[in-house]
Amino acid sequence: MSDRLPVVYLSHGAPPLADDERWTGELAQWGQDLPRPKRVLIVSAHWEAAPVTLSSTTGAPLLYDFWGFPQHYYEVTYDAPTAGDLADEVAGLVRQPGVPVERDETRGLDHGAYVPLKEMYPDADIPVLQMSMPTLDPQELFALGQRLAPLRDDGTLIVGSGFTTHNLRWFNPGAPADAAPPTPSSEFDAWAAESMASGDVDGLMDFLHRAPAAHEAHPRTEHWAPLYVALGAAGGAASTSVIDGFWYGLSKRSWQLA
């Protein structure tokens, strides 16, 4: 019997995600509801590198890729097992003629990876590998996801980690975390929910021209880009919105793709 797993796109939050009881509870429940993966391959908005580069398989420390937070956020640990075998498989699937797959043994998981995984799999007992995004182009990332799809048949959970809207000018920690979002954030979120539910891959690919307030929701598209890896790995399959709502004006909507 196949161990084929769904694919995930999640909104990962900043380090203070750990202080939001509702959101952490939603992620924890999602981790329990998913079939237990044998391994996790995660693509985070916070690692762009070309060609495709894979994170440490020798145990590099976490990458605290943020500034100006209280000290305790820099003391978080997540000592998940490394995934050398997964790195070999990923390299074999995505390598193309004349374009090598690189490895960075100095790079541990960044906060787009360990922050949500710590909530979903708090025991840190599942091997994790992070992969860079070599581009922000939706078509290329979708094709990359397609090449990764066979990993799902061996119990690998493929995770795209970004944010459904990500305009830090809207981020207002002085307001309640669940305060009404700016109109452009809610408009983009509603469009994204409808497009994902209907499986409108063409529209999603062309989101900058078709989505309302696209340039406001994503002044730069790196937090939306991991969705395309997930879509490709899922073959554009139907999706379920698992988490919704807003966090300081940003949409935390997250999907599970069959």
N, C-alpha and C positions, 0 to 999 in steps of 0.2 A: 504494500500500500504506500502511496506517495506521501511524503512529508511536506508537500507543497504548502508554502506559507503565503498569507496575504502580504501586501506592501503597505507601508505607512508613510504619510507625510504629516509632520507635526509642527506646530508652532512652539518653539523651544523656550522662549522666555530668557530674560537676563538672569544673572545669579540670584536676585531676590525672588525668583520663582519659588524657591524653597520656603519662602515665608508666606506664600499664598495657599492657605489650607484647601480652598476649593479646587484650585488648579492641580496641586500636588495629589489630591484625592482622585481627581479625574484621570490623571496619568497612571496612578497606582492601579486603579480599577481596570484601565485599558491593558496594562501589563498582565493582569490576572486573567482577563478575558481572552486575550490572544493565545493561540496555540504556543506552547513554550518553544522558543527557538533553540537550535543547537549553537548558532552563532549569529552575530549581528554585524551587518555592513552598514555604516552610516555615512551620509553625505551631508555636510554642514555648510550653512551659508558663510561660515567664517574661514573657509579654506578654499581659496582659488589658486590653482597652480597648474601649469601646463608644461609638459604632458601630464597625463593622469599620474598622481603620486599617492603612494600608500603610506599610512602611518606606521609607527614603530611596531615591530614584532618581537622586540627584545626588552620591553618594559620601560619606555621613557615616561617621565612624570607627566601629569596633567599640564595642559597649557592654559594658564590663567590669563586669557587674552582680553582683559578689561582693566579699566583704570578708575581710581577714585572711589572704590567701594570700601566699606569697613573691613578690617583685617580678617574677620572670620570667614569671609568668602574666599580668601586665599589659602585657607586651611582645609578646605573640603578635599576629601579623597575619594577615589573610585578605582580600586585596584582590580579591575576586570582582567581575566586571563588574556594573554595575547593570542593572535590568530594567524600564525605563520602559514598554516595550510590554506586558510582562506585567502591570504595574500597571494599565494601561488596560483590559486584558481582564478582569482580576479585578474591577475596579470595575463593568464592564458586566454581569458575571455575577451579582454578589451584591447590587448596589444594589436597594433596594426602595422603593416609594412612601413618601415622607415620611421615609425613613431614608437619609441620604447615606453614602457611603464617604469616609473622611477619609484624608489623607496627612500623615505626619510626616517632613519632610525632614531633621530633626535626629537622627533615630533610626537608628543603624546596627544591624547584626545583634547580637543578644545571645548569651550563651554557650550557650544551648539550640540555637542555629542554627550558630554558627561552630565550636564544639568538635567536633561529629560531622562536619560537612562538611569540615573540615580533614583528617580522617582518610580520608574516603571519596573526596574529590576534592582532593588536596593541591596540584594545580597552580593552583587557584583561577581556572580559566578558563571556568567555566560561570556565566552570569548568575543571581543569586539575589535573590529578593524575600521578605521576611518579612511575614506577616499576623497581626494580633492576634486573640485570641479575645474575641468580644464578650460571652460568657456562659460559664458552666460547665455549663449544662443539656445533657444528652446528646442530647435530641431536637432542640434547636435547632442544636447543632453538627453532628449528622448531616445535617440539612437543608442547612446551609451547605456541607458537603462534597458533597452531591448537586449543588448549583449549580455547584461548581467542577469537576465531573467532565469536562466537555468539554475542559478544558485538557489532559487526558491524551492526546487525539487529535492534539495538535500537539507532542508530545515534551516536555511539562512533567512533571517528577517532583514529585508532591505528597508532602510529608513532614510527619508529625505527630511532634513531638519532646517526649518526656516521660520517664517512668520507670514501669516496671510495678509496682513498689512503692516508696513514697517516705515513709518515716517516719524522720526524721533522728535520732530517739532511738535507732534501731538502728545508726546509723552509728558504727563503732568503728575508726578508723584505727590504733589500737594493736594490733589483731588482724590476721592475714593477710587479704588482700583476698578470698581465696576460702574463708574459714572458713565453717563451717555457719551458715546464716541462722537467725534466730528462727523459731519454728514458724508464727506468723501470716504471715510473709513467704512461706515455702514453701507454705503452704496457699493463699494468694491466687494465687501464681504457678501452681500446679497447676490451680486452677480457671480462670484466665485462659487457660492453654494449651489446656485441653479445650474451653472455650467458643469460642475462636477457631477451633480445628480443626474443630469441628462446625458453625460458622457460626450459633451461637445469638445472633443479634442482639438478640432480645427480652431474653434473660438478661443480655447485656452492657449493655443500656440500663438495666436495673434492678439494676445490680451492687451498689448499697448495701444492697439487701434480699436478694440471692441469693448473693453471693460470701461465702465464709468470711473472717472477719477484715477485712471491707472497710473499716471505720472505722479499724482499726489500720494497715492497709496504706496508707491514704490519709486521714490526719486532715483534710487539705484536698485537694480532688480535682483541682487544676490540672495535676498531672503525668499523670493518667490521661485528662483531658479531650481532649487532642489526638488520642487514638485515635478519637474519634467523628467528627472531621473526615475522618480516613483511611477509616473504615468507610463514611461517606456517599459519598466520592469513588469508592470501590471498589464501591459498590452492594451492600454486604454480601457480597461475593464470598468465595470460599475463600481461606484464608491459609496461609502457610508460616512456621513459626517459624525464623528465620534465626540468631538469637543467643539463647543461654540462659545459665543460671548466675547467680551472685550476686556482688555487689561490695560488700564491707563490710556484708553483711546485706540489701542491696537487690537486688531482681530486675532484671536488665538485659535480660530477654527482649524481643525485637524481632521484628516480623513484616513480611513482604512479602505484600501483598494483590493478587491477580490483577486 
